[in-house]
Amino acid sequence: MTDIDIINLYWDRNETAITESSGKYGAYCSSIAYNILYNRSDAEECVNDTWLHAWNAMPPQKPSVLSAFLGKITRNLSFDLYKKLHRDKRGGDSIDLVLDELAECVSGGEDPADSYDLAELKKDINLFLDSLTEDKRNMFVLRYWYADSVASIASRFKTGENTVSVTLNRLRKSLKTYLTERGYSL
């Protein structure tokens, strides 16, 4: 079944949409949730919640890329659950490490003062990513969007973990410089 067919099932309020979404994107969403939570049952809970959130979001939303739409829902739900579970715990955890690494070059307040500024920041980050080679862009996205481990990225690119760590460090520094040059205070 195509993504358009699945979206149309959501719009028709046909419960088959959930079954089809789960069949086509369940493993993808589970991978995202597990990379953030490192707990199968918590990841499963987030994936199940993804289908409910998708059900409630369509209509009115009609995503142009269903996989990205579902992945974003799963990612947000997983981070929310992670924060809830680790509210009083800090340090040493892999997701804390991912977020701390990225915080070096992108500061994010709890409440952005202006949605226009946030939209401009997103646009500038996307322009930065577009300027990278495909491998570097993929490493960055795998680490900071999908929360993949350095070891997993190294394995995927058939290179050493140190190479990936150095590459990511340089990319973060480049992003920080890029954003600073565009007037962002970090």
N, C-alpha and C positions, 0 to 999 in steps of 0.2 A: 504494500500500500504506500502511495506517495505521501509526502508531507502535506501537500495541499488537500489530499483526501482526508488525512487525519485532522487537519485544522477544520475542515468542513464538518466532520463528525462532532467536534467540540461546538461549533456554531449551531449545529442541529440539535445539540444537547443529547447526543447519542452516547451512551456509556461505553460503547465499543471503542471510543476515542482513547480511553484510559488503557484498555487492553492493548490496543495497537501502539500507543506511545510506550508502554512498558516493554512490549516485545521488541520494538525497534530501538529504543533509546535507554532501556533499563540498565544495561551494562555500562554505557557511557556515563549516565548520571551516578551510578553506584561508584564508579571509579573516581569521579569528582568528589563525592561525599566522603569516600574512604580516605582519599589523600588529605583531606582536611581533618577528619575526626579520628582516623586510625582505630575505628571500632565498627565491626560489621553491623551490629544491631542498631547503633545510632545512625550509621550510613543508610541502612534500610529504612529507618523511620523518616529520614530526610527525603529519600527517593519517593516513598509513599506520599509524603506531604507535597512533593513536587506535582504529582498528578492532581491533587486537590487544588493547589494554587493555579495550575494551568486551567483546570475546569472553571475556576472562578474568574480567571482573567480573560477567557475567550468565551463569548464576546465580553467586552467591546474590542479587546486587542486582537489583531490578526497579524501574527508574526511573519516576517518575510523569510526567516531561517528558523525552522522549528527546533533544530538541535541546539542552536545558540540560545534560544528562548528558554528551553527546558534546562539547559546547562546553567544558565544564569540563575534561574529559580533555585536549582539544587545547590549551587555555590552559596547563594545568599542564605538559604535555610541552614546549610551546614555551618557557615560562619556564625550565624545567630545561635545555633545550638552549642557550638564550640565556646562562644563567649559565655553562655549560660552555665555550661559545665565547668568552666575554668575561671569563673568570676573572681575567686579569691586566690587563684594560683597563677604565678608568673615565673617565667624563666625555664630554659632547658627544653621546652616543647618545640617540635618542628614547626608548627604553624606560627608560634610566637617568633621563631627565628625568621621565617619567611616575611612576616609583617615587619619585624624590626629591620631586616635588610632593606626592604622597600621604603621604610620610613626615613631612611637616610636621605632619599632624594625626593620624596613626595610627602609633604605634611598634609594631614587631613584632620580637620577639627570634627568634633561631634556634630556640629550644626553649621554647615557652610553658610556664610553671610549672604551669599548671592548666587542663585542658580545659574545666572549668566556666566559668572566667573568659573563655576564648576564645569559648565559646558565648554568653555574655552580651554580649560585645563585638559579635559578629555580629548578635545580636538588636537591640542599640542602634543599630548602623549601619543596619539595615533599617528601624527606626522612624524614624530621621532621614530616610532616603530617601523613606519613605512620606509624610513631612510636606512634601515639596517639590512644586512644580508638575510636571506631566508633562514639560514641556520641560527644566526644570532637572535632574530626575531622569535623563532620557534623556541629556543632555549628560554628566552625571557618570558614568553607566554606560558610555557610549561611550568616554570618555577613560580611565577607571580600571579597567574590566573588559575591554573590547575593545581598548584601547590605540590607539584611532583618533587621528589627528593633529588638531590644532586646526583646520587648514585644512579637513580632511574634515568635521569637525563643523560648522564655519561654513557650508560648502557645503550640507550636509544641512538646516540650519535657515535657510538663506538670510539669513545675517547676516554681519557682519564678524568677522575673526579676533580683533580686539581685544575685541569684545563677548564672544566665547566665552572668551577668556583672563581677562577681568575677572570674568565669571560663575563660572568654575571657581575662581578665586582666592577669591572671596567664599564659595563653597560649601565650600572647604577650611577657611577660617577659621570658618565657621558650624559645620562638623562638629567642629573642634577645640574650640570653645566648648561645643558640645553634649556631647561626650564628657567634657570636663573637669568640667562641671557634674554629671555622673553618677559622678564619682569616679575616672576613669581618669587616670593620670599620663602625660603625653605629653612 
